[in-house]
Amino acid sequence: MMKVGITGGIGSGKSTVCRLFARLGVAVYDSDAGAKRLMTEDAELRRRITDRFGAEAYADGTLNRTYLAGRVFSEAQALTDLNAIVHPAVRADFAAWAEQQEGDYVILESALLFDAGFDACVDRTVAVLAPEALRIERTCRRDGRTPGEVRLRIAAQTDDDTLSAKADYTLVNILESDLEPAVAELHRIFSHEAHEH
């Protein structure tokens, strides 16, 4: 089973791209949703998070996101430690999930594709890019954030030039009407490559 990783910064439209692939019948694994699910359901992961961050990491059996976010954003080592606990579990979960899927190839959607080393789990990578002003506008509209808050998030993420240099393919997402034929063309390429795989 060929695996394709799709990444992009906040507001770039990587989720929109993944939805278009899903419409074409491609199974998509959302690594962010996978991480959240595993942090709640996986007993070993819960134990390791509690050992590192204390009992407050969970409240009434569910992940205490506010507490954890406070810890992670106030001490750099906390984020490194959390990622070291969670990322391997997500990689293993994705591999197990991919085994169960039908079709020529599957997609791993991850904002941290390269940062988390998830690119090592896939055969091809796609970076979704968009102009910063458009990313800010989209994110403010979607999340109700201020432009300043979005700029801080963008500054903390891998920049588009780096993503573009690392990825096998890039999609520039300005108009969704242009995105559909671009996704259809990549689908054709990946389906062909999967047969050669």
C-alpha positions as CSV (number, residue, x, y, z in Angstrom):
1,M,0.0,0.0,0.0
2,M,1.5,3.3,-1.1
3,K,1.3,6.1,1.5
4,V,1.2,9.8,0.8
5,G,1.8,12.5,3.4
6,I,0.1,15.9,3.1
7,T,1.2,18.9,5.1
8,G,0.8,22.6,5.2
9,G,0.7,25.5,7.7
10,I,-2.3,26.9,9.4
11,G,-4.9,28.3,6.9
12,S,-3.1,26.8,3.9
13,G,-6.0,24.5,3.2
14,K,-4.4,21.0,3.7
15,S,-7.7,19.8,5.2
16,T,-9.6,21.0,2.1
17,V,-7.1,19.1,-0.1
18,C,-7.6,16.0,2.0
19,R,-11.4,16.3,1.7
20,L,-11.0,16.5,-2.1
21,F,-8.8,13.3,-2.1
22,A,-11.4,11.6,0.2
23,R,-14.1,12.6,-2.3
24,L,-12.1,10.6,-4.9
25,G,-12.3,7.6,-2.6
26,V,-8.9,7.8,-1.0
27,A,-8.7,6.9,2.8
28,V,-7.3,9.8,4.9
29,Y,-5.7,9.5,8.3
30,D,-5.8,12.8,10.3
31,S,-2.7,12.6,12.6
32,D,-4.1,15.4,14.8
33,A,-7.4,13.6,15.4
34,G,-5.4,10.4,15.8
35,A,-3.1,11.9,18.5
36,K,-6.1,13.3,20.4
37,R,-7.9,9.9,20.3
38,L,-4.8,8.0,21.4
39,M,-4.1,10.4,24.3
40,T,-7.6,9.6,25.6
41,E,-8.0,5.9,24.7
42,D,-4.5,4.4,24.9
43,A,-3.8,3.3,28.5
44,E,0.0,3.1,28.1
45,L,0.0,6.6,26.5
46,R,-2.1,8.0,29.3
47,R,0.2,6.4,31.9
48,R,3.3,8.0,30.3
49,I,1.6,11.4,30.0
50,T,0.5,11.3,33.6
51,D,4.0,10.2,34.7
52,R,5.6,13.2,32.9
53,F,2.9,15.9,33.4
54,G,1.2,14.8,36.6
55,A,-2.4,13.7,37.4
56,E,-3.7,17.1,36.3
57,A,-3.1,16.1,32.7
58,Y,-6.4,14.3,32.9
59,A,-9.7,15.5,34.4
60,D,-12.6,13.1,34.8
61,G,-10.9,10.6,32.6
62,T,-10.4,13.0,29.7
63,L,-7.4,14.9,28.5
64,N,-7.0,18.3,30.2
65,R,-6.0,20.2,27.1
66,T,-5.9,23.6,28.8
67,Y,-3.5,22.4,31.5
68,L,-1.4,20.5,29.0
69,A,-1.3,23.5,26.6
70,G,-0.2,25.8,29.4
71,R,2.7,23.4,30.3
72,V,3.8,22.9,26.7
73,F,3.8,26.6,25.8
74,S,5.5,27.7,29.0
75,E,8.4,25.2,28.9
76,A,10.2,24.1,25.7
77,Q,11.2,20.8,27.1
78,A,7.6,19.9,27.9
79,L,6.7,20.1,24.2
80,T,9.7,17.9,23.3
81,D,8.8,15.4,25.9
82,L,5.1,15.3,24.9
83,N,6.0,14.8,21.2
84,A,8.5,12.0,22.1
85,I,5.6,10.2,23.9
86,V,2.8,10.8,21.4
87,H,4.5,10.8,17.9
88,P,5.7,7.1,18.0
89,A,2.2,6.1,19.0
90,V,0.6,8.0,16.1
91,R,3.1,6.5,13.7
92,A,2.2,3.0,14.9
93,D,-1.5,3.7,14.8
94,F,-1.2,5.1,11.2
95,A,0.7,2.0,10.1
96,A,-1.9,-0.3,11.6
97,W,-4.8,1.7,10.1
98,A,-3.1,1.8,6.6
99,E,-3.0,-2.1,6.7
100,Q,-6.8,-2.2,7.0
101,Q,-7.5,0.2,4.0
102,E,-8.5,-0.6,0.5
103,G,-7.5,1.3,-2.6
104,D,-4.2,2.1,-4.4
105,Y,-2.9,4.5,-1.7
106,V,-3.7,6.2,1.6
107,I,-3.1,9.7,2.9
108,L,-1.5,10.8,6.2
109,E,-2.6,14.4,6.9
110,S,-0.2,16.1,9.3
111,A,0.8,19.7,10.0
112,L,4.0,18.3,11.5
113,L,4.8,15.9,8.7
114,F,8.5,16.8,8.5
115,D,9.0,18.1,12.1
116,A,7.6,14.9,13.6
117,G,9.5,12.6,11.2
118,F,6.2,11.3,9.8
119,D,7.7,11.7,6.3
120,A,9.7,8.6,7.1
121,C,6.3,6.6,7.1
122,V,5.2,7.7,3.7
123,D,6.4,7.2,0.1
124,R,5.4,10.6,-1.3
125,T,4.9,14.1,0.3
126,V,2.7,17.0,-0.7
127,A,3.0,20.5,0.7
128,V,-0.1,22.7,0.5
129,L,0.9,26.4,0.3
130,A,-1.0,29.7,0.2
131,P,-0.1,33.4,0.5
132,E,0.2,34.5,4.1
133,A,-2.5,37.2,3.8
134,L,-5.0,34.6,2.6
135,R,-3.9,32.1,5.3
136,I,-4.5,34.9,8.0
137,E,-7.9,35.8,6.5
138,R,-9.1,32.1,6.3
139,T,-7.9,31.3,9.9
140,C,-9.5,34.4,11.4
141,R,-12.8,33.6,9.6
142,R,-12.7,29.9,10.6
143,D,-11.3,30.1,14.2
144,G,-12.4,33.6,15.3
145,R,-8.8,34.6,16.0
146,T,-7.2,38.0,15.5
147,P,-4.6,38.5,12.7
148,G,-1.9,39.0,15.3
149,E,-2.7,35.6,16.9
150,V,-2.6,33.9,13.5
151,R,0.7,35.6,12.6
152,L,2.2,34.1,15.8
153,R,1.0,30.6,14.9
154,I,2.4,31.0,11.3
155,A,5.8,32.2,12.7
156,A,6.0,29.1,15.0
157,Q,5.5,26.8,12.0
158,T,7.8,25.6,9.2
159,D,7.8,28.3,6.5
160,D,6.5,27.6,3.0
161,D,9.9,27.8,1.3
162,T,11.2,25.0,3.6
163,L,8.0,22.9,3.1
164,S,8.3,23.4,-0.7
165,A,11.9,22.3,-0.8
166,K,11.3,19.2,1.3
167,A,8.1,18.0,-0.4
168,D,7.9,15.9,-3.6
169,Y,4.9,17.9,-4.8
170,T,3.4,21.3,-3.9
171,L,-0.2,22.6,-4.3
172,V,-0.8,26.3,-4.2
173,N,-4.3,26.9,-2.7
174,I,-5.6,30.2,-3.7
175,L,-8.9,29.3,-5.4
176,E,-10.7,26.0,-4.6
177,S,-11.9,25.9,-8.3
178,D,-8.2,25.5,-9.3
179,L,-7.5,23.1,-6.5
180,E,-10.0,20.4,-7.7
181,P,-8.2,19.7,-11.1
182,A,-4.8,19.9,-9.3
183,V,-5.9,17.2,-6.8
184,A,-7.4,15.1,-9.6
185,E,-4.0,15.2,-11.4
186,L,-2.1,14.2,-8.3
187,H,-4.6,11.4,-7.8
188,R,-3.9,10.1,-11.3
189,I,-0.2,10.3,-10.6
190,F,-0.4,8.5,-7.3
191,S,-2.7,5.8,-8.6
192,H,-0.3,5.1,-11.4
193,E,2.7,5.1,-9.1
194,A,0.9,2.8,-6.6
195,H,0.6,0.2,-9.3
196,E,4.4,0.4,-10.0
197,H,5.0,0.4,-6.2
